[in-house]
Amino acid sequence: MNILIVSFEDERWGAIRLVKPLAASGFAVAALCAPNDALTQTRFLQRHYVLSDVKNARRIEPALAEAMRDWKPVFVIPGDERAVAFLHALVRRAKDGECAPLDAHSLSTLISSLGNPAYYSTLLMKSETVALARRCGLKTPKGGTATSAEEAVTLAERTGFPVYVKQSFSWAGMGVIRCETPEDVATAFTSMQPRRGRFLYTLARRLLHRDWYPVGSGVDVQQAVDGFPAFFTALAWKGELLAGFASLVERTSSATGPSCVVRLARHEEMARTSCVLIAATGATGFIGFDFMIEAATGKALFLECNLRPVPVCHLGPRIGVDLCSALADAIRGAATPRPPADREEIVALFPQEWRRDPAALEDFPGFVDAPLDDPGLLDRMRRGIDKHAWATA
């Protein structure tokens, strides 16, 4: 069984580290990505299709079509949010009757890999995902979506400071600003607005075939929750949660940055919330659901979701949850929900924790997730970092 990973952005460790467990589950993995992408450095990758442009749709589409025809994947995995947005736009255009660059079989494979097209925007745009969660009666921070700076300020004052102003299409802490005052909120909202009304800008995007990239996404004002971040990593199949586990974040690279140290565990409340959202959207594939664990109550408040492999996807087997084997069974026609995690483990994510503080790994009490059996990838991860503080032996 062949898998194709489509990656627009370098160093997306979730997709990169997933190649090895996919291979262990019986898949042959190819990647469509830039020539120097870190994804090409893992020894478990079997084929590389070169993506020379990650902006112009007229250049991306033939590369994707060629990779799909040649590799004949049974499943396609987007490695980052931009890849998700592009693939969603491609499917929408095909469904609207535009001439598709993919043959019928390739298009069918792509659609089955991405879940129900009716909910693409609902899952990709954070404002829409939170709105769905609220309609489903799930716990979320107070707040709402603003359409003007004045409305954003009103929402913030009603919610109570501090708040976060969040761009709907964003990732890895980008597009998230903590605000302490009404002035902060107004400034943050204004900074997130697209260049609407600029005819030449809109025309240039169309002529350059870059209008697939979302630029008019909503802006949310969200309560700053007193607690700590956590996330639930899931493998969904046609609206059903097949396997998943929680990660309780113990250290991040910055206040709104990615995780560096996590505790892998079982968490029933996060699993239930993820199940509800997966069922409501007919989701398929690797998805990460982000939460804040409220300090006063221990409740898990849903924040957003990520429609791509998150950096811990490959670590599930360490606590008894194998997402890749669950995917293999589903593709073979035996989609069966797996039991939850049966143990816990603290993990330093690599190279995230090393980049934050190399010395922190010298006496780390848990598992350091460095790919010691994948020397090419390990060297790529260490490139440009001071190497004296940590030995790989």
RODRENVO-163963 format. One line per field, with one value per residue (C-alpha): residue number from 1; residue in one letter; chain; x, y, z. Coordinates in steps of 0.1 Angstrom, whole numbers, plus 2048, in hexadecimal, padded with zeros to 3 digits. Example, Ala and Ser with C-alpha at 12.3 -4.5 7.8 and 13.67 -1.06 7.14 Angstrom:
// residues 2
num <- 1 / 2
residu <- a / s
chaine <- A / A
c1 <- 87B / 889
c2 <- 7D3 / 7F5
c3 <- 84E / 847
// end
This chain:
// residues 393
num <- 1 / 2 / 3 / 4 / 5 / 6 / 7 / 8 / 9 / 10 / 11 / 12 / 13 / 14 / 15 / 16 / 17 / 18 / 19 / 20 / 21 / 22 / 23 / 24 / 25 / 26 / 27 / 28 / 29 / 30 / 31 / 32 / 33 / 34 / 35 / 36 / 37 / 38 / 39 / 40 / 41 / 42 / 43 / 44 / 45 / 46 / 47 / 48 / 49 / 50 / 51 / 52 / 53 / 54 / 55 / 56 / 57 / 58 / 59 / 60 / 61 / 62 / 63 / 64 / 65 / 66 / 67 / 68 / 69 / 70 / 71 / 72 / 73 / 74 / 75 / 76 / 77 / 78 / 79 / 80 / 81 / 82 / 83 / 84 / 85 / 86 / 87 / 88 / 89 / 90 / 91 / 92 / 93 / 94 / 95 / 96 / 97 / 98 / 99 / 100 / 101 / 102 / 103 / 104 / 105 / 106 / 107 / 108 / 109 / 110 / 111 / 112 / 113 / 114 / 115 / 116 / 117 / 118 / 119 / 120 / 121 / 122 / 123 / 124 / 125 / 126 / 127 / 128 / 129 / 130 / 131 / 132 / 133 / 134 / 135 / 136 / 137 / 138 / 139 / 140 / 141 / 142 / 143 / 144 / 145 / 146 / 147 / 148 / 149 / 150 / 151 / 152 / 153 / 154 / 155 / 156 / 157 / 158 / 159 / 160 / 161 / 162 / 163 / 164 / 165 / 166 / 167 / 168 / 169 / 170 / 171 / 172 / 173 / 174 / 175 / 176 / 177 / 178 / 179 / 180 / 181 / 182 / 183 / 184 / 185 / 186 / 187 / 188 / 189 / 190 / 191 / 192 / 193 / 194 / 195 / 196 / 197 / 198 / 199 / 200 / 201 / 202 / 203 / 204 / 205 / 206 / 207 / 208 / 209 / 210 / 211 / 212 / 213 / 214 / 215 / 216 / 217 / 218 / 219 / 220 / 221 / 222 / 223 / 224 / 225 / 226 / 227 / 228 / 229 / 230 / 231 / 232 / 233 / 234 / 235 / 236 / 237 / 238 / 239 / 240 / 241 / 242 / 243 / 244 / 245 / 246 / 247 / 248 / 249 / 250 / 251 / 252 / 253 / 254 / 255 / 256 / 257 / 258 / 259 / 260 / 261 / 262 / 263 / 264 / 265 / 266 / 267 / 268 / 269 / 270 / 271 / 272 / 273 / 274 / 275 / 276 / 277 / 278 / 279 / 280 / 281 / 282 / 283 / 284 / 285 / 286 / 287 / 288 / 289 / 290 / 291 / 292 / 293 / 294 / 295 / 296 / 297 / 298 / 299 / 300 / 301 / 302 / 303 / 304 / 305 / 306 / 307 / 308 / 309 / 310 / 311 / 312 / 313 / 314 / 315 / 316 / 317 / 318 / 319 / 320 / 321 / 322 / 323 / 324 / 325 / 326 / 327 / 328 / 329 / 330 / 331 / 332 / 333 / 334 / 335 / 336 / 337 / 338 / 339 / 340 / 341 / 342 / 343 / 344 / 345 / 346 / 347 / 348 / 349 / 350 / 351 / 352 / 353 / 354 / 355 / 356 / 357 / 358 / 359 / 360 / 361 / 362 / 363 / 364 / 365 / 366 / 367 / 368 / 369 / 370 / 371 / 372 / 373 / 374 / 375 / 376 / 377 / 378 / 379 / 380 / 381 / 382 / 383 / 384 / 385 / 386 / 387 / 388 / 389 / 390 / 391 / 392 / 393
residu <- m / n / i / l / i / v / s / f / e / d / e / r / w / g / a / i / r / l / v / k / p / l / a / a / s / g / f / a / v / a / a / l / c / a / p / n / d / a / l / t / q / t / r / f / l / q / r / h / y / v / l / s / d / v / k / n / a / r / r / i / e / p / a / l / a / e / a / m / r / d / w / k / p / v / f / v / i / p / g / d / e / r / a / v / a / f / l / h / a / l / v / r / r / a / k / d / g / e / c / a / p / l / d / a / h / s / l / s / t / l / i / s / s / l / g / n / p / a / y / y / s / t / l / l / m / k / s / e / t / v / a / l / a / r / r / c / g / l / k / t / p / k / g / g / t / a / t / s / a / e / e / a / v / t / l / a / e / r / t / g / f / p / v / y / v / k / q / s / f / s / w / a / g / m / g / v / i / r / c / e / t / p / e / d / v / a / t / a / f / t / s / m / q / p / r / r / g / r / f / l / y / t / l / a / r / r / l / l / h / r / d / w / y / p / v / g / s / g / v / d / v / q / q / a / v / d / g / f / p / a / f / f / t / a / l / a / w / k / g / e / l / l / a / g / f / a / s / l / v / e / r / t / s / s / a / t / g / p / s / c / v / v / r / l / a / r / h / e / e / m / a / r / t / s / c / v / l / i / a / a / t / g / a / t / g / f / i / g / f / d / f / m / i / e / a / a / t / g / k / a / l / f / l / e / c / n / l / r / p / v / p / v / c / h / l / g / p / r / i / g / v / d / l / c / s / a / l / a / d / a / i / r / g / a / a / t / p / r / p / p / a / d / r / e / e / i / v / a / l / f / p / q / e / w / r / r / d / p / a / a / l / e / d / f / p / g / f / v / d / a / p / l / d / d / p / g / l / l / d / r / m / r / r / g / i / d / k / h / a / w / a / t / a
chaine <- A / A / A / A / A / A / A / A / A / A / A / A / A / A / A / A / A / A / A / A / A / A / A / A / A / A / A / A / A / A / A / A / A / A / A / A / A / A / A / A / A / A / A / A / A / A / A / A / A / A / A / A / A / A / A / A / A / A / A / A / A / A / A / A / A / A / A / A / A / A / A / A / A / A / A / A / A / A / A / A / A / A / A / A / A / A / A / A / A / A / A / A / A / A / A / A / A / A / A / A / A / A / A / A / A / A / A / A / A / A / A / A / A / A / A / A / A / A / A / A / A / A / A / A / A / A / A / A / A / A / A / A / A / A / A / A / A / A / A / A / A / A / A / A / A / A / A / A / A / A / A / A / A / A / A / A / A / A / A / A / A / A / A / A / A / A / A / A / A / A / A / A / A / A / A / A / A / A / A / A / A / A / A / A / A / A / A / A / A / A / A / A / A / A / A / A / A / A / A / A / A / A / A / A / A / A / A / A / A / A / A / A / A / A / A / A / A / A / A / A / A / A / A / A / A / A / A / A / A / A / A / A / A / A / A / A / A / A / A / A / A / A / A / A / A / A / A / A / A / A / A / A / A / A / A / A / A / A / A / A / A / A / A / A / A / A / A / A / A / A / A / A / A / A / A / A / A / A / A / A / A / A / A / A / A / A / A / A / A / A / A / A / A / A / A / A / A / A / A / A / A / A / A / A / A / A / A / A / A / A / A / A / A / A / A / A / A / A / A / A / A / A / A / A / A / A / A / A / A / A / A / A / A / A / A / A / A / A / A / A / A / A / A / A / A / A / A / A / A / A / A / A / A / A / A / A / A / A / A / A / A / A / A / A / A / A / A / A / A / A / A / A / A / A / A / A / A / A / A / A / A / A / A / A / A / A / A / A / A / A / A / A / A
c1 <- 800 / 80E / 80B / 812 / 81C / 817 / 82D / 82F / 843 / 865 / 86B / 847 / 852 / 830 / 82F / 854 / 855 / 836 / 848 / 859 / 83A / 827 / 842 / 840 / 81B / 820 / 81E / 837 / 83A / 842 / 843 / 83B / 850 / 86C / 88E / 89E / 880 / 88B / 871 / 889 / 8A4 / 892 / 89F / 87C / 86F / 86E / 867 / 86B / 857 / 864 / 84E / 860 / 845 / 82E / 81A / 810 / 7F3 / 7FC / 81E / 812 / 7F6 / 80B / 824 / 808 / 7F7 / 818 / 81F / 7FB / 7FD / 81F / 81E / 7F8 / 7F3 / 7D7 / 7D7 / 7E5 / 7F1 / 7F5 / 814 / 80B / 7EE / 7F8 / 7F7 / 7D5 / 7C8 / 7D5 / 7C7 / 7A5 / 7A4 / 7AC / 790 / 777 / 780 / 77B / 75A / 74F / 754 / 776 / 78E / 7A2 / 7C7 / 7C3 / 7B4 / 794 / 7A5 / 7BF / 7A3 / 78F / 7AD / 7B3 / 78F / 78E / 7AE / 7A2 / 77F / 75E / 763 / 745 / 759 / 77B / 777 / 768 / 787 / 7A1 / 795 / 799 / 77C / 764 / 771 / 76B / 749 / 740 / 74D / 737 / 719 / 721 / 720 / 745 / 75A / 76D / 77C / 765 / 767 / 75B / 764 / 768 / 762 / 770 / 789 / 76C / 75A / 77B / 77F / 75B / 760 / 780 / 770 / 752 / 76A / 782 / 7A7 / 7BF / 7B4 / 7C3 / 7BC / 7BF / 7C0 / 7AA / 7C3 / 7E3 / 7FA / 816 / 80E / 80F / 7F1 / 7EB / 7F0 / 7EA / 7D9 / 7D7 / 7C4 / 7A9 / 7C5 / 7D8 / 7B9 / 7B2 / 7D7 / 7D8 / 7B7 / 7C3 / 7E4 / 7D1 / 7BC / 7C2 / 7C7 / 7A3 / 798 / 7BA / 7B0 / 7D4 / 7DD / 7BE / 7C5 / 7EA / 7E1 / 7C9 / 7E2 / 7FE / 7E7 / 7EB / 7C7 / 7C3 / 7D4 / 7BB / 7C0 / 79E / 79B / 788 / 796 / 78D / 78F / 794 / 796 / 7B9 / 7B3 / 7C7 / 7D5 / 7ED / 7EA / 7E3 / 7DA / 7CA / 7D9 / 7C0 / 7BD / 79A / 789 / 768 / 75C / 768 / 785 / 799 / 7B7 / 7C4 / 7D7 / 7DC / 7FB / 7FD / 815 / 830 / 846 / 843 / 85C / 84A / 829 / 815 / 830 / 831 / 835 / 858 / 851 / 830 / 822 / 811 / 7F2 / 7CD / 7B3 / 78F / 781 / 798 / 790 / 76A / 76D / 782 / 769 / 74D / 75F / 76B / 747 / 738 / 750 / 755 / 77A / 795 / 7BA / 7D3 / 7C5 / 7D1 / 7B8 / 7C5 / 7B8 / 7BF / 7BC / 7AC / 7C0 / 7A2 / 78D / 7A3 / 78A / 796 / 78C / 78E / 7A2 / 7A8 / 7B2 / 7CE / 7C7 / 7E9 / 800 / 80B / 82F / 825 / 811 / 82E / 830 / 80F / 81E / 832 / 812 / 7FF / 7EE / 7FA / 7E9 / 7FB / 7F0 / 7CD / 7CF / 7DC / 7BF / 7A6 / 7B3 / 7B2 / 78D / 790 / 78B / 789 / 78C / 7AB / 7AC / 7B9 / 7DC / 7E6 / 803 / 814 / 836 / 847 / 858 / 870 / 868 / 885 / 892 / 879 / 886 / 8AA / 8A5 / 895 / 8B1 / 8CB / 8D6 / 8B3 / 8B8 / 8D8 / 8C5 / 8A2 / 88E / 878 / 87C / 88F / 87E / 89D / 89E / 8BE / 8B7 / 8B3 / 8D5 / 8CD / 8AE / 8C0 / 8DB / 8C1 / 8B0 / 8D0 / 8DC / 8E4 / 8E1 / 8FC / 904 / 91B / 900 / 8F1 / 900 / 8ED / 8FE
c2 <- 800 / 822 / 842 / 865 / 881 / 8A4 / 8BE / 8E3 / 8ED / 8E2 / 8D3 / 8C7 / 8AC / 89C / 890 / 889 / 873 / 860 / 851 / 836 / 828 / 82A / 814 / 7FC / 7F9 / 7EC / 80D / 819 / 83E / 859 / 87E / 89C / 8B8 / 8D1 / 8C3 / 8CD / 8C4 / 8B2 / 897 / 88B / 883 / 866 / 844 / 836 / 84B / 836 / 851 / 876 / 88B / 8AE / 8CB / 8EA / 903 / 905 / 924 / 922 / 909 / 905 / 8F7 / 8E3 / 8D1 / 8BF / 8B4 / 8A6 / 895 / 885 / 878 / 86A / 859 / 84A / 840 / 837 / 83D / 82E / 84C / 86F / 882 / 8A8 / 8B1 / 8D4 / 8EE / 8FD / 8DB / 8D5 / 8F6 / 8EF / 8CB / 8D8 / 8F3 / 8D9 / 8C2 / 8DF / 8EB / 8C8 / 8C4 / 8E6 / 8D8 / 8E8 / 8D3 / 8BE / 8B8 / 896 / 877 / 869 / 84F / 867 / 880 / 865 / 85A / 87E / 884 / 863 / 86D / 890 / 888 / 898 / 8B6 / 8C7 / 8CC / 8D6 / 8FB / 8F1 / 8DE / 8F3 / 915 / 918 / 930 / 917 / 8F9 / 90B / 916 / 8F2 / 8E6 / 900 / 8F4 / 8D0 / 8DB / 8D5 / 8E9 / 906 / 927 / 945 / 95B / 95E / 968 / 98D / 99F / 9C1 / 9CF / 9DE / 9BD / 9AC / 9C6 / 9C1 / 99B / 99F / 9B6 / 99E / 980 / 991 / 998 / 989 / 97A / 96A / 978 / 95B / 95A / 93F / 930 / 92D / 913 / 90D / 92C / 943 / 95A / 95A / 979 / 97D / 99E / 9B0 / 9CF / 9DB / 9ED / 9CC / 9BB / 9D6 / 9D5 / 9AF / 9AD / 9C7 / 9B5 / 996 / 9A5 / 99D / 9B7 / 9B9 / 9D1 / 9D2 / 9C8 / 9C4 / 9AD / 997 / 997 / 98E / 970 / 963 / 969 / 958 / 93B / 941 / 948 / 925 / 932 / 93F / 964 / 96F / 958 / 963 / 970 / 962 / 972 / 957 / 956 / 950 / 930 / 92C / 909 / 8F6 / 8EA / 8C7 / 8B6 / 896 / 884 / 871 / 85A / 85F / 84B / 856 / 868 / 84E / 851 / 831 / 839 / 855 / 861 / 880 / 895 / 8AB / 8C7 / 8CD / 8E5 / 8FB / 90E / 92F / 93C / 933 / 91D / 8F8 / 8DD / 8D1 / 8B9 / 8A5 / 889 / 86F / 862 / 858 / 874 / 86B / 88E / 898 / 877 / 87D / 8A1 / 894 / 879 / 892 / 8A9 / 88C / 87E / 8A0 / 8A7 / 885 / 889 / 872 / 871 / 87D / 89A / 8AC / 8BC / 8D8 / 8DE / 8F2 / 8DF / 8F8 / 8FA / 8FF / 8E3 / 8CC / 8CF / 8CD / 8EB / 8E6 / 900 / 8F5 / 8D8 / 8D1 / 8BD / 8AD / 896 / 8A8 / 8A2 / 885 / 870 / 856 / 853 / 841 / 81E / 828 / 829 / 80E / 822 / 81C / 835 / 828 / 804 / 811 / 823 / 804 / 7EF / 809 / 80A / 7E4 / 7E6 / 7DE / 800 / 7F7 / 80F / 808 / 809 / 828 / 82C / 813 / 827 / 849 / 856 / 878 / 881 / 89C / 8A3 / 8A6 / 8BE / 8D5 / 8D2 / 8D2 / 8F2 / 901 / 8F7 / 8DC / 8D9 / 8CE / 8AC / 8A2 / 894 / 892 / 879 / 86B / 861 / 878 / 874 / 876 / 860 / 84E / 833 / 84C / 85E / 873 / 882 / 886 / 89A / 8B0 / 8B6 / 8C0 / 8D7 / 8FA / 8F1 / 8F0 / 8CB / 8CB / 8C8 / 8A7 / 886 / 86E / 850
c3 <- 800 / 7F6 / 809 / 7FC / 813 / 805 / 816 / 80F / 82E / 83A / 85C / 862 / 87A / 87E / 85A / 859 / 878 / 86C / 84E / 863 / 875 / 854 / 845 / 863 / 85E / 83A / 826 / 80C / 811 / 7F7 / 7FB / 7E5 / 7F3 / 7EC / 7E3 / 804 / 81B / 83B / 831 / 816 / 830 / 841 / 836 / 838 / 81B / 7FB / 7E0 / 7DD / 7C4 / 7C0 / 7C7 / 7B9 / 7C2 / 7E0 / 7D6 / 7B1 / 7AD / 788 / 792 / 7B0 / 79E / 783 / 79E / 7B3 / 795 / 78A / 7AD / 7B1 / 78E / 794 / 7B9 / 7B9 / 7DE / 7F1 / 809 / 809 / 828 / 828 / 83D / 846 / 845 / 824 / 814 / 824 / 816 / 7F3 / 7F2 / 7FF / 7E5 / 7C9 / 7D4 / 7D7 / 7B3 / 7A6 / 7B7 / 7A9 / 786 / 77E / 769 / 783 / 77D / 78D / 77C / 78B / 7A0 / 7AF / 7B7 / 7C8 / 7DC / 7E7 / 7F1 / 805 / 817 / 821 / 82F / 828 / 811 / 820 / 840 / 832 / 83D / 85E / 868 / 858 / 864 / 88A / 88E / 87D / 891 / 8B2 / 8A7 / 89E / 8C0 / 8D1 / 8BD / 8C8 / 8EC / 8F2 / 90A / 8FB / 908 / 908 / 8EA / 8C6 / 8A3 / 89B / 87A / 884 / 89D / 8B0 / 8B3 / 8BE / 8DA / 8E5 / 8E6 / 8F9 / 913 / 917 / 91A / 932 / 92D / 925 / 905 / 8E6 / 8C3 / 8AB / 885 / 878 / 85F / 874 / 884 / 89C / 8B1 / 893 / 88F / 8B5 / 8CA / 8EF / 8F7 / 919 / 90F / 8F6 / 8E3 / 8E0 / 8D2 / 8B8 / 8AC / 8AB / 897 / 87E / 879 / 86F / 854 / 82F / 815 / 80C / 7F1 / 7E0 / 7BD / 7B1 / 7CE / 7C7 / 7A2 / 7A7 / 7BD / 7A2 / 786 / 79A / 7A3 / 7C8 / 7D0 / 7E0 / 800 / 81A / 821 / 82D / 84B / 86A / 88A / 8AC / 8CE / 8E8 / 90E / 91C / 931 / 951 / 94C / 935 / 911 / 906 / 8E5 / 8D9 / 8BB / 8A6 / 889 / 87A / 860 / 84F / 86E / 888 / 8A0 / 89B / 8B2 / 8C7 / 8E5 / 8F9 / 8FE / 91D / 916 / 930 / 91D / 8FE / 8E9 / 8F1 / 900 / 8E0 / 8CF / 8C8 / 8E3 / 8EE / 90A / 90D / 922 / 90C / 91E / 91D / 921 / 91E / 91C / 8FF / 8EE / 8F1 / 8E3 / 8C6 / 8BF / 8BD / 8A5 / 88F / 88C / 886 / 868 / 859 / 85E / 851 / 857 / 871 / 886 / 8A5 / 8BC / 8D3 / 8F6 / 916 / 937 / 94F / 96F / 986 / 979 / 965 / 948 / 924 / 910 / 8EA / 8D7 / 8B3 / 89C / 884 / 865 / 861 / 875 / 895 / 8A2 / 8BA / 8A1 / 89E / 8C4 / 8CB / 8CC / 8EA / 8FE / 8EB / 8D0 / 8AC / 894 / 875 / 87A / 880 / 85E / 84D / 85A / 84F / 82C / 82B / 834 / 859 / 86A / 88E / 8AC / 8C1 / 8E7 / 8F8 / 906 / 920 / 930 / 932 / 927 / 928 / 907 / 8FD / 8D8 / 8C1 / 8B5 / 8C6 / 8E9 / 8DE / 8CB / 8EA / 902 / 8F8 / 91C / 926 / 916 / 929 / 946 / 938 / 94D / 931 / 90C / 8F4 / 8D3 / 8BC / 89D / 8A5 / 88C / 870 / 86D / 84F / 85F / 881 / 870 / 85E / 87F / 890 / 874 / 880 / 8A5 / 8BE / 8C2 / 8E0 / 8FA / 8F0 / 8E4 / 8CE / 8DD
// end
